């Protein structure tokens, strides 16, 4: 299986990464390079975070999926793709189609067999099993032998994990680095969770809202009053993003985290919605 993180490739290099390039195709192309589709020939290519692909690149991917043909950058020969394709996204792609950030024809082309992976907060009973497995990996990487107390599992299951399994691993890693005797108990887990940066920010927001009479309602509550039958989806999206920008004092990174998208996607949305 050849894995491709579509959200981590710079937009100007996506063609070269997926389809390869010929020698001399552009500055720095000193040798021919095979693309991921060519390397995965006869096997499987996994397109992770496919929802982060720019619209211009989505059309090129669609052509490959429909015809099975592509050309290397700077090449004249038509190559034939013989691969099984698996796609994944942390966003609801149909909502992205409705928002105009994902092609509808590409959506129907890849939405053959859908498998929804529930978030960790929907399966908290899995936390103890995952935690035991993750702590073993941390022990190997740190060449230590950290041990989770039974009470620590109950404490871990009280958290909602907006960052899913990656956040569970981070919490365990932080707890391990703070453990003085290589024991991780419930109190240490509680201390780590209570001191996570986003938990502190959330507490600060709640405190500010409770301490100022007449303060503005939370963003979610204000947004709910905006919905009316005369507004288009584009207008609603623009207004929602504007309010998030105001709420986070123009911090686009925090807006992206709130919406569950990449910062690059926010920049594209701002330009498209004429908010930039």
ROLUM-284450 format. One record per residue: x, y, z of N, C-alpha, C, O in turn; residue in three letters. Coordinates in steps of 0.05 Angstrom, whole numbers, plus 5000, padded with zeros to 4 digits. Atoms other than C-alpha are relative to their C-alpha. Layout:
XYZXYZXYZXYZala ...
REM end
This chain:
501749765000500050005000501850255000503650285016unk 498649745001502650694980498250215013496050255004unk 501649804986500251235028500750284991503150354988unk 499749735008499251955007498450185019496050155020unk 501449814983497552515056499550254982501250414979unk 500749795019493952995009500250285013500650484999unk 500049754987493853545061502850105006503250335014unk 497249934993501453545070501750074976504050154979unk 498549945025503553644997499450284991497150364988unk 500549735011504554364973498549994973499049804957unk 501850015023499554534919501649984973500749854955unk 498550005025504954654866501649744995502849714974unk 498550255003507953964878498249754998499149534995unk 501950235000501653534878500249844974500249594975unk 499850145025502053364804502449824999502249584992unk 497550165000509253134811499949775019500849555013unk 500250214980507852734874498249774991498949544994unk 501950205008501852374846500749864974500449624971unk 499650115027503752284773502949994991503449884970unk 497250005008511252374772500850224981499150374972unk 499149805020515552814727502449894985503849714993unk 497850075017520552754671502550185007502250395019unk 497649854996527752994675499850274985499150274961unk 500049745012528053744661497250124998496850334985unk 502749905001520553844670499750275013498150445005unk 500049744987521954424717502750035014504249845016unk 497549944987527654744755500449805024498749785041unk 499450194979530854224800499349714993499949535008unk 500750275009528053624762502349874985502349874960unk 497550105012534853304749499749724990501249634972unk 500550285009532152594741497049954998495450105009unk 502850075001525652264723499249895027500749745040unk 501150104975521352124784497349874995495649994982unk 502550145003515751614787498050125021498850185044unk 502049904982509251864818498849775017499449545012unk 501150204982505351514872498249804986498149564993unk 501750185015500351224823501649794985500949564984unk 498350195014505950904783501449815019501649575013unk 498650174980509550644845498049795011498749565017unk 502050184989502950334869498849814979496849674985unk 501150165021501649984803499749705008501649585018unk 500550284992498449304816499449965029499049745039unk 500550024971497249474889497950215008496050274993unk 502049824989493449984931501350275006503650295016unk 499249734993494150744938498050115019495650115014unk 501849894979491351065001500350305000502450415007unk 500049715001489451794992498850115026496350135028unk 500949914974489052055063499450304998500850454984unk 500849725000485652735076499450104972500350324964unk 500649935027482952755005498450264998498550404978unk 501649765000478353325025501750255000500750474996unk 498349774999484453785030501250064972502650264968unk 499049945027486053734955498750254989496350284991unk 501249765013485154404919498249924977498649704965unk 501850065021479554424868501449944973500549764958unk 498650045025484454474810501249724998501349604977unk 498850265000487853834831497849785001498349554992unk 502150194999481253484844499149924972498549694967unk 500850065027479553534770502049814987501249644971unk 497950185012486153194751499749725012500049524998unk 500450274987484852634801497649874988497649634984unk 502550125011477852544773500649884973499549664967unk 499450125026480652434703501449735002500949554987unk 498650264996485251884729498049795009498149564999unk 501950204990479551544765498049924978497249694978unk 502050075021474951574704501349854977500149664967unk 498850125024479851394649502349815007503049644990unk 497750164992485551064688502550094986504649954988unk 497649905015490451484647501050265012499550425023unk 498749754991495352034665502650034986503649854973unk 497349955011501852354643501750125022500850275039unk 498149874982508052524682500350294993499950374970unk 499549725005509453264689502350034980504549924985unk 497949975020513353464627500249764981502049764964unk 499850235017512052794594497950004977495950144979unk 501950035023508552604528498749735000496649694987unk 501050275000507351874542497649985019497850075042unk 502350054983500551674569500449745016500949535004unk 499750234982501051204629497349895008495350045010unk 502550134992495850714652500249935030502049795038unk 500050064971494050674726498549745005496349694995unk 501250264993492649974753500249985030501849835041unk 499949994971491150104826497349985013495250045000unk 502449994983485950004880500350255017502450315028unk 499949744987484150674912498350005025496049935025unk 501449964974482350794985500450295008502650395008unk 499949724992480651505007499050035029497449875039unk 500949944972479851795077499950305004501450454991unk 500249714994477752475104499050025029497349875038unk 501149954973476652755174497650184999496650265020unk 502349825003471153195146497749854985498249654972unk 502350115015464153045119500250104972499650344967unk 499649915028465453065044497550104987497750284970unk 502449895013458253165025499450295009498550454993unk 500349724991458053795067502050184985501450414979unk 498149855015464354015031499050044971499650254959unk 501249975026460753884965498050235000497950404982unk 502049794997455054324988501250285004500150484995unk 498749744995459954865010501750094976502850314976unk 498649935024463254854941503049965002504550064985unk 497150054997470154614966500849724991503249664991unk 499450275010469653904939498249944976495849994977unk 501550055024467453694869497949785004498549575016unk 502150194997460853334867500549754983500049524993unk 499550235017462952884809502249825012502149585009unk 497950164987469252674846498949855025499649635030unk 501250134976465152534909498549744992498949545004unk 501550245008460552054871501949784989501349554990unk 498150205011466651724839501449845021502049615018unk 498650144979469951554905498149885021499049715037unk 501950094979463651434948498749744992496249734989unk 501150265007462850714928499349845024497049755028unk 500450154975463650354994500950185023503350235026unk 499349824978463450815055500349855026498649695034unk 499650104974466250625122500450235019502450385016unk 499749784981465151115179501549905025500749715038unk 498550074976470351085234499150195023499650435021unk 501049834978467151335299502350135015504450025018unk 498049864985471051855338500449865027498749705036unk 499450144975474251635403497950075022497349905039unk 502049934979469052015445497449844997495849825015unk 502350175004463751555414500649715008498749545008unk 499350284992467450925438502050015023504249905021unk 498249974978470551105504500749745014502749725028unk 499350274989470250375525502549884988503749704999unk 497650105013475950265477502650135011504850045006unk 497749854990480450755515502049835015504449855010unk 498050164985483550245564501749824981504149814985unk 498550185019485449765507502050174984504350094981unk 498349835016488250335465502350115018504650125009unk 497949894982491950635525502249805006504549875006unk 498050214995495349975541501949964976504349934979unk 498450035024497649905469501850244996504150214988unk 498549765004499950625465502350035020504550125013unk 497949974980503850605530502349804994504649865000unk 497950195008507549995503501850134979504250104979unk 498449865021509650405442501750225012504050265004unk 498549784987511750985487502449875015504649995015unk 497850144986515950495529502249934981504649964988unk 497950085020519450245467501550244990504050244988unk 498749765011520850945440501750145020503850255013unk 498549864979523251215507501949815015503449895033unk 498450204987526650565528499750005030501649995045unk 500750004971523150575595497749805004496849674985unk 502250184995517750175629497950145018497750095042unk 502149864985511950635649497649815003497049644987unk 502350184993505950305682497650165006497750365022unk 502649864995498650525681498649865023498149625022unk 501650104978494850435747497249954990496350084971unk 502850065008487850145742498250255002496550294985unk 501649764997484950805767500450204977498750374972unk 499549815022488151175709498249964976497650154962unk 501750055022483650835659497350145003496250254984unk 502549864995477351115692500350304995498550434984unk 499549725004480451805691500250064970499250274961unk 499749965029482251735617497349994986496950134966unk 502650035012475151535601498150235005495950244994unk 501749774994472352185629500550234980498950424980unk 499449795019475552605575498749944973498249714966unk 501550045025472252715506501849994975500849924954unk 498050045022478552725461499250134974498649994954unk 500549875025477253245408502249934979501849954955unk 497950085018483953015379500249714995502149614983unk 500150295004481952285379502449855011503549935031unk 498050184989487151735387502750155003504350095021unk 497549854998492952215373500250155026502350175039unk 500049854976490852635432500449815024501749885044unk 499750204978490352015477503049935003504049925025unk 497150064999497551845458501650245012503450205028unk 498649764989499852565473499650025030501550085044unk 500549994971496552545541501749805015502949865036unk 498350204987500051895558503050074999504450015018unk 497249935002506652155532500750225020502850215033unk 499549784980506152795574500049885028501749965044unk 500150124973504152375635502649855005503649855027unk 497650164996510151925624502450185006504050125023unk 497849824995514952515621499950145027501950245037unk 500449884973512052785686500149805023500049875046unk 499950214979512352125723502749985012504749954998unk 497450024986517752095775500949725006503349665008unk 499350284993517451355790499049804979498849564984unk 500950165022514951105722497249885004496449694990unk 502850084995507951015751498250224991498750454997unk 501949805010502051365718497349945013496049745006unk 502550054985496051415765497950204991498350374974unk 502249835008489351765761500550305005499750464989unk 499449724994491852405794501850134979501450364972unk 498249905021497352485743498550054974498950254961unk 501649975024492552375685498250255003497950404984unk 501749774996487752885715501550264998500650454986unk 498349765001493353385723500750074971500650304962unk 499349965028495553295650497750114984497950304970unk 502349925015488553355622499150295007498550454990unk 500949734991486853975664501950224991501250454991unk 498049805009493154315638500550004970502450124960unk 499849995029492154185564499350284991497550415002unk 500449725008492554855527497150074992496150275001unk 502849935009485554815495498149975023496050115023unk 501850024976482454605562500250265016498250365026unk 499749744986485355235594498650224985497450394998unk 501349795016482855665536497049985004495650195007unk 502950044997475855365544499150115027497150245030unk 500649904973475955505619500050305001498450435014unk 499849715000478156215606497650134986496650344996unk 502349905014472556335556497549995017496050195019unk 502350034982467356075605500150205022498150325030unk 499749814977470256495661499350294991498050445005unk 500549735010470057125618497050044995496050265001unk 502949975006462856995597498450035025496450185026unk 501549994974460656895669500650255016499050335033unk 499249774984464357505695499150264990499350475004unk 500849755013461658035647497050004995496149844978unk 502949985005454358225650499550114972500850304963unk 500749915027451358295581502149934979501950024956unk 498050085019457357965548498749844977496549734980unk 501150145023456357665479499849715005501449595020unk 500450294996453656955476502249854986503549974968unk 498050165014458356395454499449994971497250044962unk 500349995029459556335380497849814991496349884973unk 502050195010455255705373497250115005495550074988unk 502749904994449356045407499250224981496950244972unk 500749785018449856665364499549904972497750004958unk 500350105028450456265300497249884996496149904975unk 502650135003443955895314497850204993495850134981unk 502149805006440056555308500250104972498550254963unk 499649895027442756675238498349854979497849964958unk 501250175020439056115203497350104992495550135009unk 502749945010433256335160499849904971501849864958unk 500550135026430156075096500950174977501250064955unk 499349835022432356675055503050004995503950104974unk 497149995003439856575066501049764984500049544987unk 498850225015444056165018502149875018503049985038unk 497950154985449055645043502650165000504050165021unk 497549845002454756095019499950235020501950295034unk 500349784981451956685060500449915029501750045045unk 499850114973451256255122502849935007503849985030unk 497250084995458255975115501750255004503450265022unk 498449754998461156675105499550135027501450225040unk 500649874975457556945166501149855023502149965043unk 498950174978459656355209503050045003504050075025unk 497149974999466956435190500750285010502650325026unk 499549734990466557195202499750015030501450145044unk 500450004971463857075272502249855014503049935036unk 497850144987469256565287502550175000504050175019unk 497749825001474557055264499950225021501950285034unk 500449804979471657585310500549875028501749995045unk 499850144974471257075367502949955007503749975031unk 497250074995478556875359501950234992504350184988unk 498349765006481057585344501749974975504050064974unk 498750035026482857415272502049784998503449764978unk 498150235000486956795290498949784982497249634990unk 501050205020485956365228500649715008499149535001unk 499350274992489455765258497949895019497149665017unk 502150094981484355735315497349964986495849784994unk 502550045015478655825266500149734985498149594985unk 499750265015481355235225499649775019498349575012unk 500350224980481754805288497149975008496249755012unk 502850014992474754995308498249864979496449724985unk 501550115022472054795239500949724993499649584977unk 499050265006476254165236501249984972501149774960unk 498750005026479854365172502850115002503650205024unk 497249895000486954565153500050304997498050424988unk 499849715002489355275156500050094971499050304964unk 500049945028490455245081497250024989496650184972unk 502850005009483055085071498750265009497050374993unk 501249754991481155695113500950234981499250404975unk 499149795018485456145068498549994974497750204963unk 501550025026481955865006497150095004496050224987unk 502749924995475155955038499750315002497850434991unk 500149714997476656675057500250144973498850344969unk 499849885027478756834986497549954984496550144970unk 502450075015472756474956497650165010495950254994unk 502349864989467856815003500550305002498950455013unk 499349725002471357484992500150125028499250355033unk 499749904973473057555066502950085005503650205025unk 497149944996480657615056500650284991503050364993unk 
REM end
